Amino acid sequence: MISAQISAKIKPALRWALILLVLGLVFLAYLQPALMVQLSEQLWACF
């Protein structure tokens, strides 16, 4: 029972940690202009 209560409190915290990690990685990717240019060129090539 106690472990279920703990896991109920930890799950939202882990979810927020994962969301913040993904947002941080996206932010770091935007700091590399060459990567953004390459991704935009690949996207443009699809059309």
mmCIF entry with sequence, helices, sheets and N, C-alpha, C, O atoms, coordinates in Angstrom:
data_MODEL
# 
_entry.id   MODEL 
# 
_entity.id                         1 
_entity.type                       polymer 
_entity.pdbx_number_of_molecules   1 
# 
_entity_poly.entity_id                      1 
_entity_poly.type                           'polypeptide(L)' 
_entity_poly.nstd_linkage                   no 
_entity_poly.nstd_monomer                   no 
_entity_poly.pdbx_seq_one_letter_code       MISAQISAKIKPALRWALILLVLGLVFLAYLQPALMVQLSEQLWACF 
_entity_poly.pdbx_seq_one_letter_code_can   MISAQISAKIKPALRWALILLVLGLVFLAYLQPALMVQLSEQLWACF 
_entity_poly.pdbx_strand_id                 A 
# 
loop_
_entity_poly_seq.entity_id 
_entity_poly_seq.num 
_entity_poly_seq.mon_id 
_entity_poly_seq.hetero 
1 1  MET n 
1 2  ILE n 
1 3  SER n 
1 4  ALA n 
1 5  GLN n 
1 6  ILE n 
1 7  SER n 
1 8  ALA n 
1 9  LYS n 
1 10 ILE n 
1 11 LYS n 
1 12 PRO n 
1 13 ALA n 
1 14 LEU n 
1 15 ARG n 
1 16 TRP n 
1 17 ALA n 
1 18 LEU n 
1 19 ILE n 
1 20 LEU n 
1 21 LEU n 
1 22 VAL n 
1 23 LEU n 
1 24 GLY n 
1 25 LEU n 
1 26 VAL n 
1 27 PHE n 
1 28 LEU n 
1 29 ALA n 
1 30 TYR n 
1 31 LEU n 
1 32 GLN n 
1 33 PRO n 
1 34 ALA n 
1 35 LEU n 
1 36 MET n 
1 37 VAL n 
1 38 GLN n 
1 39 LEU n 
1 40 SER n 
1 41 GLU n 
1 42 GLN n 
1 43 LEU n 
1 44 TRP n 
1 45 ALA n 
1 46 CYS n 
1 47 PHE n 
# 
_struct_asym.id          A 
_struct_asym.entity_id   1 
# 
loop_
_struct_conf.conf_type_id 
_struct_conf.id 
_struct_conf.pdbx_PDB_helix_id 
_struct_conf.beg_label_comp_id 
_struct_conf.beg_label_asym_id 
_struct_conf.beg_label_seq_id 
_struct_conf.pdbx_beg_PDB_ins_code 
_struct_conf.end_label_comp_id 
_struct_conf.end_label_asym_id 
_struct_conf.end_label_seq_id 
_struct_conf.pdbx_end_PDB_ins_code 
_struct_conf.beg_auth_comp_id 
_struct_conf.beg_auth_asym_id 
_struct_conf.beg_auth_seq_id 
_struct_conf.end_auth_comp_id 
_struct_conf.end_auth_asym_id 
_struct_conf.end_auth_seq_id 
_struct_conf.pdbx_PDB_helix_class 
_struct_conf.details 
_struct_conf.pdbx_PDB_helix_length 
HELX_P HELX_P1 AA1 ILE A 2  ? TYR A 30 ? ILE A 2  TYR A 30 1 ? 29 
HELX_P HELX_P2 AA2 PRO A 33 ? ALA A 45 ? PRO A 33 ALA A 45 1 ? 13 
# 
_struct_conf_type.id          HELX_P 
_struct_conf_type.criteria    ? 
_struct_conf_type.reference   ? 
# 
loop_
_atom_site.group_PDB 
_atom_site.id 
_atom_site.type_symbol 
_atom_site.label_atom_id 
_atom_site.label_alt_id 
_atom_site.label_comp_id 
_atom_site.label_asym_id 
_atom_site.label_entity_id 
_atom_site.label_seq_id 
_atom_site.pdbx_PDB_ins_code 
_atom_site.Cartn_x 
_atom_site.Cartn_y 
_atom_site.Cartn_z 
_atom_site.occupancy 
_atom_site.B_iso_or_equiv 
_atom_site.pdbx_formal_charge 
_atom_site.auth_seq_id 
_atom_site.auth_comp_id 
_atom_site.auth_asym_id 
_atom_site.auth_atom_id 
_atom_site.pdbx_PDB_model_num 
ATOM 1   N N  . MET A 1 1  ? 0.811  -1.199 0.000   1.00 0.00 ? 1  MET A N  1 
ATOM 2   C CA . MET A 1 1  ? 0.000  0.000  0.000   1.00 0.00 ? 1  MET A CA 1 
ATOM 3   C C  . MET A 1 1  ? 0.852  1.260  0.000   1.00 0.00 ? 1  MET A C  1 
ATOM 4   O O  . MET A 1 1  ? 0.589  2.205  -0.743  1.00 0.00 ? 1  MET A O  1 
ATOM 5   N N  . ILE A 1 2  ? 1.863  1.257  0.835   1.00 0.00 ? 2  ILE A N  1 
ATOM 6   C CA . ILE A 1 2  ? 2.709  2.445  0.908   1.00 0.00 ? 2  ILE A CA 1 
ATOM 7   C C  . ILE A 1 2  ? 3.451  2.638  -0.413  1.00 0.00 ? 2  ILE A C  1 
ATOM 8   O O  . ILE A 1 2  ? 3.630  3.766  -0.874  1.00 0.00 ? 2  ILE A O  1 
ATOM 9   N N  . SER A 1 3  ? 3.880  1.537  -1.014  1.00 0.00 ? 3  SER A N  1 
ATOM 10  C CA . SER A 1 3  ? 4.585  1.669  -2.284  1.00 0.00 ? 3  SER A CA 1 
ATOM 11  C C  . SER A 1 3  ? 3.666  2.217  -3.366  1.00 0.00 ? 3  SER A C  1 
ATOM 12  O O  . SER A 1 3  ? 4.120  2.939  -4.254  1.00 0.00 ? 3  SER A O  1 
ATOM 13  N N  . ALA A 1 4  ? 2.379  1.884  -3.305  1.00 0.00 ? 4  ALA A N  1 
ATOM 14  C CA . ALA A 1 4  ? 1.438  2.428  -4.281  1.00 0.00 ? 4  ALA A CA 1 
ATOM 15  C C  . ALA A 1 4  ? 1.261  3.931  -4.076  1.00 0.00 ? 4  ALA A C  1 
ATOM 16  O O  . ALA A 1 4  ? 1.125  4.679  -5.044  1.00 0.00 ? 4  ALA A O  1 
ATOM 17  N N  . GLN A 1 5  ? 1.262  4.373  -2.820  1.00 0.00 ? 5  GLN A N  1 
ATOM 18  C CA . GLN A 1 5  ? 1.144  5.797  -2.537  1.00 0.00 ? 5  GLN A CA 1 
ATOM 19  C C  . GLN A 1 5  ? 2.382  6.547  -2.997  1.00 0.00 ? 5  GLN A C  1 
ATOM 20  O O  . GLN A 1 5  ? 2.289  7.648  -3.541  1.00 0.00 ? 5  GLN A O  1 
ATOM 21  N N  . ILE A 1 6  ? 3.524  5.951  -2.776  1.00 0.00 ? 6  ILE A N  1 
ATOM 22  C CA . ILE A 1 6  ? 4.774  6.581  -3.206  1.00 0.00 ? 6  ILE A CA 1 
ATOM 23  C C  . ILE A 1 6  ? 4.825  6.650  -4.726  1.00 0.00 ? 6  ILE A C  1 
ATOM 24  O O  . ILE A 1 6  ? 5.196  7.676  -5.295  1.00 0.00 ? 6  ILE A O  1 
ATOM 25  N N  . SER A 1 7  ? 4.452  5.552  -5.381  1.00 0.00 ? 7  SER A N  1 
ATOM 26  C CA . SER A 1 7  ? 4.519  5.554  -6.837  1.00 0.00 ? 7  SER A CA 1 
ATOM 27  C C  . SER A 1 7  ? 3.502  6.530  -7.426  1.00 0.00 ? 7  SER A C  1 
ATOM 28  O O  . SER A 1 7  ? 3.739  7.091  -8.496  1.00 0.00 ? 7  SER A O  1 
ATOM 29  N N  . ALA A 1 8  ? 2.379  6.740  -6.747  1.00 0.00 ? 8  ALA A N  1 
ATOM 30  C CA . ALA A 1 8  ? 1.402  7.722  -7.218  1.00 0.00 ? 8  ALA A CA 1 
ATOM 31  C C  . ALA A 1 8  ? 1.958  9.135  -7.122  1.00 0.00 ? 8  ALA A C  1 
ATOM 32  O O  . ALA A 1 8  ? 1.566  10.005 -7.900  1.00 0.00 ? 8  ALA A O  1 
ATOM 33  N N  . LYS A 1 9  ? 2.859  9.376  -6.189  1.00 0.00 ? 9  LYS A N  1 
ATOM 34  C CA . LYS A 1 9  ? 3.476  10.693 -6.062  1.00 0.00 ? 9  LYS A CA 1 
ATOM 35  C C  . LYS A 1 9  ? 4.673  10.847 -6.986  1.00 0.00 ? 9  LYS A C  1 
ATOM 36  O O  . LYS A 1 9  ? 4.986  11.953 -7.426  1.00 0.00 ? 9  LYS A O  1 
ATOM 37  N N  . ILE A 1 10 ? 5.338  9.748  -7.277  1.00 0.00 ? 10 ILE A N  1 
ATOM 38  C CA . ILE A 1 10 ? 6.554  9.814  -8.091  1.00 0.00 ? 10 ILE A CA 1 
ATOM 39  C C  . ILE A 1 10 ? 6.237  9.888  -9.588  1.00 0.00 ? 10 ILE A C  1 
ATOM 40  O O  . ILE A 1 10 ? 6.966  10.532 -10.343 1.00 0.00 ? 10 ILE A O  1 
ATOM 41  N N  . LYS A 1 11 ? 5.163  9.237  -10.016 1.00 0.00 ? 11 LYS A N  1 
ATOM 42  C CA . LYS A 1 11 ? 4.837  9.226  -11.448 1.00 0.00 ? 11 LYS A CA 1 
ATOM 43  C C  . LYS A 1 11 ? 4.694  10.619 -12.042 1.00 0.00 ? 11 LYS A C  1 
ATOM 44  O O  . LYS A 1 11 ? 5.282  10.880 -13.092 1.00 0.00 ? 11 LYS A O  1 
ATOM 45  N N  . PRO A 1 12 ? 3.941  11.527 -11.425 1.00 0.00 ? 12 PRO A N  1 
ATOM 46  C CA . PRO A 1 12 ? 3.868  12.880 -12.018 1.00 0.00 ? 12 PRO A CA 1 
ATOM 47  C C  . PRO A 1 12 ? 5.214  13.593 -12.026 1.00 0.00 ? 12 PRO A C  1 
ATOM 48  O O  . PRO A 1 12 ? 5.521  14.333 -12.960 1.00 0.00 ? 12 PRO A O  1 
ATOM 49  N N  . ALA A 1 13 ? 6.008  13.375 -11.002 1.00 0.00 ? 13 ALA A N  1 
ATOM 50  C CA . ALA A 1 13 ? 7.325  14.009 -10.961 1.00 0.00 ? 13 ALA A CA 1 
ATOM 51  C C  . ALA A 1 13 ? 8.218  13.466 -12.077 1.00 0.00 ? 13 ALA A C  1 
ATOM 52  O O  . ALA A 1 13 ? 8.939  14.226 -12.723 1.00 0.00 ? 13 ALA A O  1 
ATOM 53  N N  . LEU A 1 14 ? 8.170  12.175 -12.301 1.00 0.00 ? 14 LEU A N  1 
ATOM 54  C CA . LEU A 1 14 ? 8.961  11.587 -13.385 1.00 0.00 ? 14 LEU A CA 1 
ATOM 55  C C  . LEU A 1 14 ? 8.456  12.061 -14.746 1.00 0.00 ? 14 LEU A C  1 
ATOM 56  O O  . LEU A 1 14 ? 9.245  12.290 -15.663 1.00 0.00 ? 14 LEU A O  1 
ATOM 57  N N  . ARG A 1 15 ? 7.158  12.204 -14.869 1.00 0.00 ? 15 ARG A N  1 
ATOM 58  C CA . ARG A 1 15 ? 6.594  12.698 -16.130 1.00 0.00 ? 15 ARG A CA 1 
ATOM 59  C C  . ARG A 1 15 ? 7.078  14.117 -16.409 1.00 0.00 ? 15 ARG A C  1 
ATOM 60  O O  . ARG A 1 15 ? 7.474  14.432 -17.532 1.00 0.00 ? 15 ARG A O  1 
ATOM 61  N N  . TRP A 1 16 ? 7.046  14.973 -15.389 1.00 0.00 ? 16 TRP A N  1 
ATOM 62  C CA . TRP A 1 16 ? 7.518  16.356 -15.563 1.00 0.00 ? 16 TRP A CA 1 
ATOM 63  C C  . TRP A 1 16 ? 9.013  16.391 -15.855 1.00 0.00 ? 16 TRP A C  1 
ATOM 64  O O  . TRP A 1 16 ? 9.472  17.202 -16.659 1.00 0.00 ? 16 TRP A O  1 
ATOM 65  N N  . ALA A 1 17 ? 9.775  15.513 -15.204 1.00 0.00 ? 17 ALA A N  1 
ATOM 66  C CA . ALA A 1 17 ? 11.215 15.461 -15.455 1.00 0.00 ? 17 ALA A CA 1 
ATOM 67  C C  . ALA A 1 17 ? 11.488 15.071 -16.905 1.00 0.00 ? 17 ALA A C  1 
ATOM 68  O O  . ALA A 1 17 ? 12.381 15.629 -17.542 1.00 0.00 ? 17 ALA A O  1 
ATOM 69  N N  . LEU A 1 18 ? 10.729 14.124 -17.421 1.00 0.00 ? 18 LEU A N  1 
ATOM 70  C CA . LEU A 1 18 ? 10.900 13.696 -18.811 1.00 0.00 ? 18 LEU A CA 1 
ATOM 71  C C  . LEU A 1 18 ? 10.527 14.820 -19.778 1.00 0.00 ? 18 LEU A C  1 
ATOM 72  O O  . LEU A 1 18 ? 11.220 15.053 -20.768 1.00 0.00 ? 18 LEU A O  1 
ATOM 73  N N  . ILE A 1 19 ? 9.428  15.512 -19.482 1.00 0.00 ? 19 ILE A N  1 
ATOM 74  C CA . ILE A 1 19 ? 9.015  16.631 -20.330 1.00 0.00 ? 19 ILE A CA 1 
ATOM 75  C C  . ILE A 1 19 ? 10.079 17.722 -20.347 1.00 0.00 ? 19 ILE A C  1 
ATOM 76  O O  . ILE A 1 19 ? 10.411 18.253 -21.406 1.00 0.00 ? 19 ILE A O  1 
ATOM 77  N N  . LEU A 1 20 ? 10.610 18.055 -19.177 1.00 0.00 ? 20 LEU A N  1 
ATOM 78  C CA . LEU A 1 20 ? 11.647 19.087 -19.109 1.00 0.00 ? 20 LEU A CA 1 
ATOM 79  C C  . LEU A 1 20 ? 12.928 18.656 -19.811 1.00 0.00 ? 20 LEU A C  1 
ATOM 80  O O  . LEU A 1 20 ? 13.614 19.483 -20.412 1.00 0.00 ? 20 LEU A O  1 
ATOM 81  N N  . LEU A 1 21 ? 13.254 17.374 -19.738 1.00 0.00 ? 21 LEU A N  1 
ATOM 82  C CA . LEU A 1 21 ? 14.434 16.860 -20.435 1.00 0.00 ? 21 LEU A CA 1 
ATOM 83  C C  . LEU A 1 21 ? 14.268 16.995 -21.950 1.00 0.00 ? 21 LEU A C  1 
ATOM 84  O O  . LEU A 1 21 ? 15.188 17.431 -22.642 1.00 0.00 ? 21 LEU A O  1 
ATOM 85  N N  . VAL A 1 22 ? 13.111 16.625 -22.455 1.00 0.00 ? 22 VAL A N  1 
ATOM 86  C CA . VAL A 1 22 ? 12.853 16.730 -23.898 1.00 0.00 ? 22 VAL A CA 1 
ATOM 87  C C  . VAL A 1 22 ? 12.902 18.190 -24.341 1.00 0.00 ? 22 VAL A C  1 
ATOM 88  O O  . VAL A 1 22 ? 13.502 18.510 -25.367 1.00 0.00 ? 22 VAL A O  1 
ATOM 89  N N  . LEU A 1 23 ? 12.272 19.076 -23.567 1.00 0.00 ? 23 LEU A N  1 
ATOM 90  C CA . LEU A 1 23 ? 12.303 20.496 -23.921 1.00 0.00 ? 23 LEU A CA 1 
ATOM 91  C C  . LEU A 1 23 ? 13.729 21.045 -23.882 1.00 0.00 ? 23 LEU A C  1 
ATOM 92  O O  . LEU A 1 23 ? 14.098 21.862 -24.725 1.00 0.00 ? 23 LEU A O  1 
ATOM 93  N N  . GLY A 1 24 ? 14.521 20.610 -22.927 1.00 0.00 ? 24 GLY A N  1 
ATOM 94  C CA . GLY A 1 24 ? 15.911 21.042 -22.854 1.00 0.00 ? 24 GLY A CA 1 
ATOM 95  C C  . GLY A 1 24 ? 16.710 20.571 -24.052 1.00 0.00 ? 24 GLY A C  1 
ATOM 96  O O  . GLY A 1 24 ? 17.535 21.315 -24.584 1.00 0.00 ? 24 GLY A O  1 
ATOM 97  N N  . LEU A 1 25 ? 16.471 19.340 -24.481 1.00 0.00 ? 25 LEU A N  1 
ATOM 98  C CA . LEU A 1 25 ? 17.183 18.823 -25.653 1.00 0.00 ? 25 LEU A CA 1 
ATOM 99  C C  . LEU A 1 25 ? 16.772 19.564 -26.926 1.00 0.00 ? 25 LEU A C  1 
ATOM 100 O O  . LEU A 1 25 ? 17.609 19.821 -27.792 1.00 0.00 ? 25 LEU A O  1 
ATOM 101 N N  . VAL A 1 26 ? 15.510 19.902 -27.040 1.00 0.00 ? 26 VAL A N  1 
ATOM 102 C CA . VAL A 1 26 ? 15.062 20.684 -28.197 1.00 0.00 ? 26 VAL A CA 1 
ATOM 103 C C  . VAL A 1 26 ? 15.719 22.061 -28.186 1.00 0.00 ? 26 VAL A C  1 
ATOM 104 O O  . VAL A 1 26 ? 16.162 22.553 -29.224 1.00 0.00 ? 26 VAL A O  1 
ATOM 105 N N  . PHE A 1 27 ? 15.779 22.677 -27.012 1.00 0.00 ? 27 PHE A N  1 
ATOM 106 C CA . PHE A 1 27 ? 16.427 23.978 -26.896 1.00 0.00 ? 27 PHE A CA 1 
ATOM 107 C C  . PHE A 1 27 ? 17.901 23.885 -27.299 1.00 0.00 ? 27 PHE A C  1 
ATOM 108 O O  . PHE A 1 27 ? 18.401 24.755 -28.012 1.00 0.00 ? 27 PHE A O  1 
ATOM 109 N N  . LEU A 1 28 ? 18.595 22.845 -26.852 1.00 0.00 ? 28 LEU A N  1 
ATOM 110 C CA . LEU A 1 28 ? 20.002 22.680 -27.219 1.00 0.00 ? 28 LEU A CA 1 
ATOM 111 C C  . LEU A 1 28 ? 20.163 22.446 -28.719 1.00 0.00 ? 28 LEU A C  1 
ATOM 112 O O  . LEU A 1 28 ? 21.145 22.888 -29.316 1.00 0.00 ? 28 LEU A O  1 
ATOM 113 N N  . ALA A 1 29 ? 19.209 21.758 -29.325 1.00 0.00 ? 29 ALA A N  1 
ATOM 114 C CA . ALA A 1 29 ? 19.287 21.526 -30.770 1.00 0.00 ? 29 ALA A CA 1 
ATOM 115 C C  . ALA A 1 29 ? 19.176 22.847 -31.534 1.00 0.00 ? 29 ALA A C  1 
ATOM 116 O O  . ALA A 1 29 ? 19.818 23.017 -32.570 1.00 0.00 ? 29 ALA A O  1 
ATOM 117 N N  . TYR A 1 30 ? 18.372 23.773 -31.035 1.00 0.00 ? 30 TYR A N  1 
ATOM 118 C CA . TYR A 1 30 ? 18.229 25.067 -31.703 1.00 0.00 ? 30 TYR A CA 1 
ATOM 119 C C  . TYR A 1 30 ? 19.492 25.916 -31.592 1.00 0.00 ? 30 TYR A C  1 
ATOM 120 O O  . TYR A 1 30 ? 19.650 26.881 -32.340 1.00 0.00 ? 30 TYR A O  1 
ATOM 121 N N  . LEU A 1 31 ? 20.378 25.578 -30.686 1.00 0.00 ? 31 LEU A N  1 
ATOM 122 C CA . LEU A 1 31 ? 21.629 26.321 -30.558 1.00 0.00 ? 31 LEU A CA 1 
ATOM 123 C C  . LEU A 1 31 ? 22.644 25.925 -31.628 1.00 0.00 ? 31 LEU A C  1 
ATOM 124 O O  . LEU A 1 31 ? 23.693 26.554 -31.764 1.00 0.00 ? 31 LEU A O  1 
ATOM 125 N N  . GLN A 1 32 ? 22.322 24.877 -32.384 1.00 0.00 ? 32 GLN A N  1 
ATOM 126 C CA . GLN A 1 32 ? 23.212 24.437 -33.465 1.00 0.00 ? 32 GLN A CA 1 
ATOM 127 C C  . GLN A 1 32 ? 22.560 24.784 -34.800 1.00 0.00 ? 32 GLN A C  1 
ATOM 128 O O  . GLN A 1 32 ? 21.723 24.028 -35.294 1.00 0.00 ? 32 GLN A O  1 
ATOM 129 N N  . PRO A 1 33 ? 22.931 25.903 -35.381 1.00 0.00 ? 33 PRO A N  1 
ATOM 130 C CA . PRO A 1 33 ? 22.277 26.340 -36.627 1.00 0.00 ? 33 PRO A CA 1 
ATOM 131 C C  . PRO A 1 33 ? 22.420 25.340 -37.774 1.00 0.00 ? 33 PRO A C  1 
ATOM 132 O O  . PRO A 1 33 ? 21.502 25.197 -38.582 1.00 0.00 ? 33 PRO A O  1 
ATOM 133 N N  . ALA A 1 34 ? 23.532 24.661 -37.857 1.00 0.00 ? 34 ALA A N  1 
ATOM 134 C CA . ALA A 1 34 ? 23.735 23.713 -38.955 1.00 0.00 ? 34 ALA A CA 1 
ATOM 135 C C  . ALA A 1 34 ? 22.706 22.586 -38.886 1.00 0.00 ? 34 ALA A C  1 
ATOM 136 O O  . ALA A 1 34 ? 22.212 22.124 -39.916 1.00 0.00 ? 34 ALA A O  1 
ATOM 137 N N  . LEU A 1 35 ? 22.391 22.153 -37.688 1.00 0.00 ? 35 LEU A N  1 
ATOM 138 C CA . LEU A 1 35 ? 21.389 21.103 -37.532 1.00 0.00 ? 35 LEU A CA 1 
ATOM 139 C C  . LEU A 1 35 ? 20.021 21.599 -37.981 1.00 0.00 ? 35 LEU A C  1 
ATOM 140 O O  . LEU A 1 35 ? 19.281 20.871 -38.643 1.00 0.00 ? 35 LEU A O  1 
ATOM 141 N N  . MET A 1 36 ? 19.689 22.817 -37.630 1.00 0.00 ? 36 MET A N  1 
ATOM 142 C CA . MET A 1 36 ? 18.393 23.375 -38.032 1.00 0.00 ? 36 MET A CA 1 
ATOM 143 C C  . MET A 1 36 ? 18.311 23.548 -39.542 1.00 0.00 ? 36 MET A C  1 
ATOM 144 O O  . MET A 1 36 ? 17.261 23.303 -40.137 1.00 0.00 ? 36 MET A O  1 
ATOM 145 N N  . VAL A 1 37 ? 19.406 23.968 -40.168 1.00 0.00 ? 37 VAL A N  1 
ATOM 146 C CA . VAL A 1 37 ? 19.430 24.116 -41.623 1.00 0.00 ? 37 VAL A CA 1 
ATOM 147 C C  . VAL A 1 37 ? 19.252 22.758 -42.286 1.00 0.00 ? 37 VAL A C  1 
ATOM 148 O O  . VAL A 1 37 ? 18.491 22.630 -43.244 1.00 0.00 ? 37 VAL A O  1 
ATOM 149 N N  . GLN A 1 38 ? 19.943 21.751 -41.788 1.00 0.00 ? 38 GLN A N  1 
ATOM 150 C CA . GLN A 1 38 ? 19.843 20.407 -42.355 1.00 0.00 ? 38 GLN A CA 1 
ATOM 151 C C  . GLN A 1 38 ? 18.417 19.860 -42.211 1.00 0.00 ? 38 GLN A C  1 
ATOM 152 O O  . GLN A 1 38 ? 17.877 19.282 -43.155 1.00 0.00 ? 38 GLN A O  1 
ATOM 153 N N  . LEU A 1 39 ? 17.817 20.039 -41.052 1.00 0.00 ? 39 LEU A N  1 
ATOM 154 C CA . LEU A 1 39 ? 16.456 19.553 -40.849 1.00 0.00 ? 39 LEU A CA 1 
ATOM 155 C C  . LEU A 1 39 ? 15.456 20.284 -41.747 1.00 0.00 ? 39 LEU A C  1 
ATOM 156 O O  . LEU A 1 39 ? 14.536 19.671 -42.289 1.00 0.00 ? 39 LEU A O  1 
ATOM 157 N N  . SER A 1 40 ? 15.641 21.590 -41.899 1.00 0.00 ? 40 SER A N  1 
ATOM 158 C CA . SER A 1 40 ? 14.727 22.335 -42.766 1.00 0.00 ? 40 SER A CA 1 
ATOM 159 C C  . SER A 1 40 ? 14.901 21.921 -44.223 1.00 0.00 ? 40 SER A C  1 
ATOM 160 O O  . SER A 1 40 ? 13.919 21.862 -44.963 1.00 0.00 ? 40 SER A O  1 
ATOM 161 N N  . GLU A 1 41 ? 16.123 21.636 -44.648 1.00 0.00 ? 41 GLU A N  1 
ATOM 162 C CA . GLU A 1 41 ? 16.347 21.189 -46.017 1.00 0.00 ? 41 GLU A CA 1 
ATOM 163 C C  . GLU A 1 41 ? 15.737 19.815 -46.251 1.00 0.00 ? 41 GLU A C  1 
ATOM 164 O O  . GLU A 1 41 ? 15.180 19.553 -47.317 1.00 0.00 ? 41 GLU A O  1 
ATOM 165 N N  . GLN A 1 42 ? 15.841 18.947 -45.270 1.00 0.00 ? 42 GLN A N  1 
ATOM 166 C CA . GLN A 1 42 ? 15.222 17.625 -45.401 1.00 0.00 ? 42 GLN A CA 1 
ATOM 167 C C  . GLN A 1 42 ? 13.708 17.736 -45.451 1.00 0.00 ? 42 GLN A C  1 
ATOM 168 O O  . GLN A 1 42 ? 13.057 17.023 -46.215 1.00 0.00 ? 42 GLN A O  1 
ATOM 169 N N  . LEU A 1 43 ? 13.150 18.610 -44.654 1.00 0.00 ? 43 LEU A N  1 
ATOM 170 C CA . LEU A 1 43 ? 11.709 18.817 -44.670 1.00 0.00 ? 43 LEU A CA 1 
ATOM 171 C C  . LEU A 1 43 ? 11.267 19.400 -46.005 1.00 0.00 ? 43 LEU A C  1 
ATOM 172 O O  . LEU A 1 43 ? 10.247 18.990 -46.558 1.00 0.00 ? 43 LEU A O  1 
ATOM 173 N N  . TRP A 1 44 ? 12.031 20.355 -46.521 1.00 0.00 ? 44 TRP A N  1 
ATOM 174 C CA . TRP A 1 44 ? 11.686 20.976 -47.802 1.00 0.00 ? 44 TRP A CA 1 
ATOM 175 C C  . TRP A 1 44 ? 11.775 19.975 -48.940 1.00 0.00 ? 44 TRP A C  1 
ATOM 176 O O  . TRP A 1 44 ? 11.016 20.060 -49.906 1.00 0.00 ? 44 TRP A O  1 
ATOM 177 N N  . ALA A 1 45 ? 12.703 19.021 -48.834 1.00 0.00 ? 45 ALA A N  1 
ATOM 178 C CA . ALA A 1 45 ? 12.865 18.020 -49.889 1.00 0.00 ? 45 ALA A CA 1 
ATOM 179 C C  . ALA A 1 45 ? 11.658 17.074 -49.984 1.00 0.00 ? 45 ALA A C  1 
ATOM 180 O O  . ALA A 1 45 ? 11.461 16.412 -51.003 1.00 0.00 ? 45 ALA A O  1 
ATOM 181 N N  . CYS A 1 46 ? 10.862 17.020 -48.925 1.00 0.00 ? 46 CYS A N  1 
ATOM 182 C CA . CYS A 1 46 ? 9.671  16.159 -48.952 1.00 0.00 ? 46 CYS A CA 1 
ATOM 183 C C  . CYS A 1 46 ? 8.581  16.736 -49.850 1.00 0.00 ? 46 CYS A C  1 
ATOM 184 O O  . CYS A 1 46 ? 7.684  16.009 -50.278 1.00 0.00 ? 46 CYS A O  1 
ATOM 185 N N  . PHE A 1 47 ? 8.648  18.045 -50.142 1.00 0.00 ? 47 PHE A N  1 
ATOM 186 C CA . PHE A 1 47 ? 7.594  18.678 -50.933 1.00 0.00 ? 47 PHE A CA 1 
ATOM 187 C C  . PHE A 1 47 ? 8.081  18.870 -52.311 1.00 0.00 ? 47 PHE A C  1 
ATOM 188 O O  . PHE A 1 47 ? 7.353  19.390 -53.157 1.00 0.00 ? 47 PHE A O  1 
# 
